[in-house]
Amino acid sequence: MASHKKKGDRAELEVAADLVARGCELSIPFGEDSSYDLVADYEGRLHRVQVKYAMSDGRVVIVRCRSHSLTKGKIRRTKIYTAAMVDWIAVFDATTERCYYVPSWMLGAEGRSTFYLRLASSLNGQSRLIRRAEDYVDPDFSRDPSVEPAGFEPAASTLQRSRSAN
């Protein structure tokens, strides 16, 4: 099995190739302390992209929206990504060999550590509040990824309060 570093490197290469194929120019931040792995320039708009590796079970892609800082193999600190830190979480799923793009508004102001993208219908027939992976294949880089599209799904109440004076 490949090391975490090698899996992360592969994910970055796969996402970078996918972004270039979509017409983006890429920049890579200097150093290891940045909250994002790539900067995608799409028609003059810069997007901060945090890249993650996943290996789905063929039914669900688990998107981890966090990183761990390790010292001597022990977790020193956990960073949970927020909409203020990144514009997209891009996950490369090694099982499907596809890239999925999650806009930052889904992370919210507080961030979230994990969420799930469905590749197949749920076994219990649930259809509400399901995030279908196919809906995250084609990112709209012409829009601001931190702004929730109207009518898509309701924002969490904490996120709604942070955006509205009401």
C-alpha positions, 0 to 999 in steps of 0.5 A: 500500500502506498504511503499517505504522502504518495497517495496525496501526491497522486491526488494532486497530480490527478486534480491538476491534470483535470483542472488543466483540461478544464482550461485552468492555469495552475500555481502551486503555493510555496512551502508546506503551511498553506491551507490549499494545495493548488491555485487554479486561475480560470479566466482571471478568477483565482480559486484556492483548491485543497486536494484530498485522496479517497478510495471509495467502496463503489457506493460512497466517496468519503470527503475528508475536509481536514488535515492532520499535522504529524510529529514522529507519527503522532497527531499534533494538530488537526486543521478543519477547512472552512470557506475562509481558508479554501474555495474548493475541496477537490477529491480524487477517488482512486476507485472511480478514477474521477475528481469531485469538486466541493465548493467552499460554501458547503464547508461553512464558517465553522468548517466540517470534518467529513461529508459523503458523496453517493455513487449509488442509491442508498440501500435504505431508499433514502433520497432526501439530503443525499449528495450525489457524486455526479453533481460534483464532477463539473465545477462552475469556476465562473462563479464565486465558490463561497456563495451558495446558489439560490434554491440549491439547498438550505444553508445551515442555520449558523451559516445563514446567521453569518450571512444575514442580519435577520 
